[in-house]
């Protein structure tokens, strides 16, 4: 029998809230979190502190979970600011969660077009963001946005993004197929390659 464990990371309270017609109240979010905890979900991504009043208030509550680890979501620091002085990271750091999941670009095309920064600046943003949360004893997860598209376009840079987060203490590296266009056999091949 394998000793490997599959961890469940639920994003209902953030991704689910982006569905047209869905608008969770604070009470809804609390009830869903308690239900997911009762199911034994390992991680519950509660939302993005600072992104809207409901999420901000949710993360200020003392939520008692028995099975799950409440996780705050956000994005890596902005270029031109230190991690310590980034308002987005401050909101996440001040949330009542033991774990944090930050999304960062891992496709050089998006680094250039969406962020308008150099590849090196993006790596610095990943590094400095990871350092901040690891230093503050938060379980840090790096969510590599558009990873599979980035890997297909520039595998060396996409891997550098992962390695940067990992080297700074990321507990988890999340490989996202953000566009949903990577076929299962491609996912298998890419994950096998990068695992080596």
Order of alpha helices (4+ residues) and beta strands (2+ residues): beta-alpha-beta-alpha-beta-alpha-beta-alpha-beta-alpha-alpha-beta-alpha
